[in-house]
Amino acid sequence: METTVTRIYDTLGVKKTRQRLFILVILLLLLVWVSFFLGRYSISPTTIVKAIASRFLPLDINWSPTVETVIFQIRLPRILLALIVGAGLSISGAGFQGVFQNPLVGPSILGVSSSAGFGAAFAILMFNSPFLIQVFALAFGILGVIIAYTISRVYQTAPILMLVLSGIVVSAFFSALISVTKFVADPYDKLPEITFWLMGSLGAASLEDLLMVFPPMLIGITGLLLVSWKINILSMGDKEARALGVNAEFIKIIVIACATMVTASAVCVSGIIGWVGLIIPHIGRMIVGPDHRILLPVSLLLGAIFLLLIDDLARTIAAAEIPLGILTALIGAPFFIYLIRRTKGGWK
């Protein structure tokens, strides 16, 4: 009797999870569709449908080349990049929170954001090449995490506390280097560009950006999804993981490497966008619970929805485009306070 009841509850739980995933996918598709209409250049829905369909069907083109440019070279790359960056930051945040057994950490916990930010600031100062900015941001983001992990292995292992402390040290160091870069930059030319980049934006999104970040993003996200069930074991603690026959140190390295690759790839094309990887996993837990096998895909979808919505607001609510980092902080900080009051510190 007890087994039958358990099976019924399991079946209902799977059904509810599928329903919620289906709803999130529908919301994502609707938001993508609406995002094509938003912007200072007005395009009718009919024209957008025809323009997109013309890429697959032999239709007569009765719209201006400007419409083609706006849809396929400006809005489409920006929408896709917002989806990829939001999904990447949120799933890496969920992965970091599971590994560190702490709901207060995010993708920047090991210094990846500050080190990637310094790489971009240095490239802006020295080269001012969009490609080199992305390359330096990605390279320094990965380098920062390697340094943090190396420092943490004082005792031939990487305890959670040592990783966190190492990440704080690396983050402070690269933040200081960013300040040095801003100090020596030309205040009328380089400094505004560095400052605006660090605040986060997708205004310069292009298909080349997508081609650059998609492969490392895909590898990192796939890696996190493949070890999602082992993150459940890691969240119980290293001793419990070893007792269950799981190599905690190896899985920890895989999760950190994948999450770092995703985060650094996101930062190199969008700048530093905070709060996404911290807040979205909490919303995911409120919807589906703490099981990382389900939480990671849900966080991925929620992150894509959230950042695309924020980007839509950034380019429509004011005459000048608002940096994404400002909006995510304005929305994320009050929501986090609400979460603290709601849970009274009793995080799941």
C-alpha positions in Angstrom: 0.0 0.0 0.0 2.8 2.4 1.0 4.7 1.7 -2.2 1.6 2.3 -4.3 1.0 5.7 -2.6 4.7 6.6 -3.2 4.5 5.7 -6.9 1.3 7.9 -7.2 3.1 10.8 -5.6 6.1 10.3 -7.8 4.0 10.2 -10.9 2.1 13.4 -9.9 5.4 15.1 -9.2 6.8 14.2 -12.6 3.6 15.4 -14.3 3.7 18.7 -12.4 7.3 19.2 -13.3 6.6 18.6 -17.0 3.7 21.0 -16.9 5.8 23.7 -15.4 8.6 23.2 -17.9 6.0 23.3 -20.7 4.7 26.6 -19.3 8.2 28.1 -19.1 8.9 27.1 -22.7 5.7 28.7 -23.9 6.5 31.9 -21.9 10.0 31.9 -23.5 8.6 31.6 -27.0 6.0 34.3 -26.5 8.6 36.7 -25.1 10.9 36.0 -28.0 8.1 36.8 -30.4 7.2 40.1 -28.6 10.9 41.1 -28.5 11.0 41.3 -32.3 8.4 44.2 -32.2 10.2 46.3 -29.5 12.5 49.0 -30.6 12.6 52.6 -32.0 12.2 51.4 -35.5 8.6 50.2 -35.8 7.9 47.1 -37.8 4.5 45.5 -38.2 4.0 41.9 -37.0 2.9 40.9 -40.5 6.2 42.2 -42.0 8.2 40.4 -39.3 6.4 37.1 -40.1 7.0 37.5 -43.8 10.6 38.5 -43.4 11.4 35.4 -41.2 9.4 33.1 -43.5 11.3 34.4 -46.5 14.4 32.8 -45.2 12.8 29.4 -45.6 10.1 29.9 -48.3 10.2 31.6 -51.8 8.3 34.7 -50.9 8.2 38.1 -52.7 10.2 40.7 -50.8 8.1 43.8 -50.6 9.8 45.5 -47.7 12.9 47.7 -47.5 16.4 46.5 -46.9 16.3 48.4 -43.6 13.7 46.0 -42.3 15.9 43.1 -43.1 18.9 44.7 -41.3 16.9 45.6 -38.2 15.4 42.1 -37.9 18.3 39.9 -38.8 21.4 41.9 -37.9 20.2 43.9 -34.8 17.2 42.3 -33.1 17.7 38.6 -33.8 21.4 38.5 -32.6 20.4 40.6 -29.5 17.5 38.3 -28.6 19.6 35.1 -29.0 22.5 36.6 -27.1 20.2 37.6 -24.2 18.7 34.1 -24.1 22.2 32.5 -24.1 23.7 34.8 -21.5 20.7 34.7 -19.2 20.5 30.9 -19.4 24.3 30.5 -18.9 24.5 32.8 -15.9 21.6 31.2 -14.1 22.6 27.6 -14.7 26.1 28.3 -13.6 24.8 30.1 -10.5 22.7 27.0 -9.7 25.8 24.8 -10.2 28.0 27.0 -7.9 25.3 27.1 -5.2 25.0 23.3 -5.2 28.8 22.8 -5.1 29.4 25.4 -2.4 26.3 24.3 -0.4 25.5 27.9 -0.1 22.5 29.8 -1.6 24.3 33.1 -1.3 26.9 32.5 -3.9 26.8 33.3 -7.6 28.8 32.9 -10.8 31.3 35.6 -9.6 32.2 33.7 -6.4 35.6 32.6 -7.7 36.5 35.9 -9.2 35.5 35.1 -12.7 33.5 38.3 -13.3 36.2 40.7 -11.9 39.0 38.9 -13.8 37.1 38.8 -17.0 36.2 42.5 -16.4 39.9 43.3 -16.1 40.7 41.4 -19.3 38.1 43.4 -21.2 39.2 46.7 -19.7 42.8 46.0 -20.5 41.9 45.1 -24.1 39.8 48.3 -24.5 42.7 50.4 -23.1 45.4 48.8 -25.3 43.7 47.5 -28.5 40.1 48.7 -28.7 39.3 45.7 -30.9 35.9 44.0 -30.3 37.4 40.6 -31.0 40.3 41.1 -28.7 38.0 42.5 -26.0 36.1 39.2 -26.0 39.3 37.1 -26.2 41.0 38.8 -23.3 37.8 38.8 -21.2 37.3 35.0 -21.7 41.0 34.2 -21.1 41.3 36.3 -17.9 38.0 35.0 -16.6 39.3 31.4 -16.8 42.7 32.5 -15.5 41.2 34.1 -12.4 39.4 30.9 -11.5 42.5 28.8 -12.1 44.4 31.1 -9.7 41.7 30.9 -7.1 41.5 27.1 -7.3 45.3 26.8 -7.1 45.5 29.0 -4.0 42.8 27.0 -2.3 44.8 23.7 -2.7 47.0 24.6 0.2 46.3 21.2 1.8 46.3 19.2 -1.5 42.5 19.5 -1.6 40.0 22.3 -2.3 37.8 22.7 0.8 34.7 24.9 0.2 35.8 27.5 2.7 39.3 27.8 1.1 37.7 28.1 -2.4 35.4 30.9 -1.2 38.3 32.8 0.5 40.5 32.3 -2.5 37.7 33.7 -4.8 37.4 36.7 -2.6 41.1 37.4 -2.7 41.2 37.0 -6.5 38.1 39.1 -7.0 39.6 41.9 -4.9 42.9 41.7 -6.7 41.4 42.0 -10.2 39.0 44.7 -9.0 42.0 46.7 -8.0 43.5 46.1 -11.5 40.3 47.3 -13.0 40.6 50.5 -10.9 44.2 51.0 -12.1 43.1 50.5 -15.7 40.4 53.1 -15.3 42.8 55.5 -13.6 45.3 55.5 -16.5 42.6 55.5 -19.2 41.9 58.6 -21.3 38.9 60.2 -19.4 37.4 61.5 -22.7 37.8 58.4 -24.8 38.7 55.1 -23.1 37.3 55.6 -19.7 33.6 56.0 -20.7 33.9 52.9 -22.9 35.4 50.8 -20.1 32.8 52.1 -17.6 29.9 51.4 -19.9 31.2 47.9 -20.7 31.6 47.0 -17.1 27.9 47.9 -16.4 26.7 45.3 -18.9 25.0 45.7 -22.2 23.9 43.7 -25.3 23.7 46.8 -27.5 26.5 45.7 -29.7 25.3 42.1 -30.1 26.2 40.5 -33.4 26.1 37.1 -35.1 29.9 37.0 -34.6 29.4 37.2 -30.9 27.0 34.3 -31.0 29.4 32.2 -33.0 32.2 32.9 -30.5 30.4 32.1 -27.3 28.0 29.4 -28.4 30.5 26.5 -28.5 32.0 27.1 -25.0 28.5 27.8 -23.6 27.2 24.6 -25.1 30.0 22.5 -23.7 29.7 24.1 -20.2 25.9 23.8 -20.0 26.0 20.2 -21.3 28.6 19.3 -18.7 26.5 20.8 -15.9 23.4 18.9 -17.0 25.2 15.6 -17.3 26.5 15.8 -13.7 23.3 17.4 -12.2 22.4 14.3 -10.2 25.9 14.3 -8.7 25.5 17.9 -7.6 22.7 16.6 -5.4 25.2 14.3 -3.7 27.8 17.1 -3.4 25.2 19.3 -1.7 25.1 16.8 1.2 28.8 17.3 1.9 32.1 15.8 0.9 32.1 13.0 3.5 28.6 11.8 2.5 29.6 11.9 -1.2 32.7 9.8 -0.5 30.5 7.4 1.5 28.3 7.0 -1.5 31.3 6.2 -3.8 31.4 9.6 -5.5 34.7 11.3 -6.1 33.7 14.7 -4.6 36.9 16.4 -5.6 36.7 15.3 -9.3 33.0 16.3 -9.6 33.7 19.6 -7.9 36.4 20.3 -10.5 34.0 19.4 -13.4 31.2 21.6 -12.1 33.5 24.6 -11.4 35.2 24.2 -14.8 31.9 24.0 -16.7 30.3 26.9 -14.7 33.4 29.0 -15.1 33.5 28.4 -18.9 29.8 29.4 -19.1 30.2 32.5 -16.9 33.4 33.7 -18.6 31.8 33.3 -22.1 28.8 35.3 -21.0 30.9 38.1 -19.5 33.1 38.4 -22.5 30.1 39.4 -24.7 27.8 41.2 -22.3 30.0 42.8 -19.6 29.3 42.2 -16.0 25.6 41.5 -15.3 25.0 40.8 -11.7 22.2 39.1 -9.7 21.0 36.8 -12.5 23.0 33.8 -11.3 22.1 34.5 -7.6 18.4 35.2 -7.9 17.2 32.9 -10.7 18.2 29.6 -9.0 16.2 30.7 -5.9 13.1 31.2 -8.1 13.7 27.8 -9.6 13.8 26.2 -6.2 10.5 27.9 -5.3 9.0 26.3 -8.5 10.4 22.8 -8.6 12.4 22.3 -5.4 16.1 21.6 -4.7 16.6 18.6 -7.0 19.4 19.7 -9.4 18.3 17.3 -12.1 15.2 19.5 -12.5 16.5 22.7 -11.0 19.3 23.2 -13.6 17.0 23.0 -16.7 14.4 25.2 -15.0 17.1 27.8 -14.0 18.3 27.7 -17.6 14.8 28.6 -18.9 14.1 31.1 -16.2 17.4 32.9 -16.7 16.8 33.2 -20.5 13.3 34.6 -19.8 14.5 37.0 -17.2 17.5 38.5 -19.1 15.5 38.8 -22.3 12.8 40.7 -20.4 15.4 42.9 -18.7 17.0 43.6 -22.1 13.6 44.5 -23.6 13.1 47.0 -20.7 16.6 48.4 -21.1 16.0 49.4 -24.7 12.4 50.7 -24.4 11.7 52.4 -21.0 14.0 55.4 -21.7 15.3 57.5 -24.5 18.8 56.2 -23.9 19.6 52.5 -23.4 20.0 51.6 -19.7 22.9 49.2 -18.9 21.6 45.8 -17.9 23.7 45.6 -14.7 21.8 48.6 -13.3 18.4 47.1 -14.0 19.3 43.6 -12.7 20.6 45.2 -9.5 17.5 47.4 -9.0 15.2 44.4 -9.5 17.4 41.7 -7.9 18.3 43.4 -4.6 14.7 44.0 -3.5 13.7 40.5 -4.6 16.5 39.0 -2.6 15.3 40.9 0.5 11.9 39.5 -0.1 13.4 36.0 -0.3 15.2 36.5 3.0 12.0 37.6 4.7 10.0 34.8 3.2 12.4 32.0 4.2 13.6 33.8 7.4 17.1 32.5 6.5 15.9 28.9 6.2 17.2 28.3 2.7 16.6 24.9 1.1 
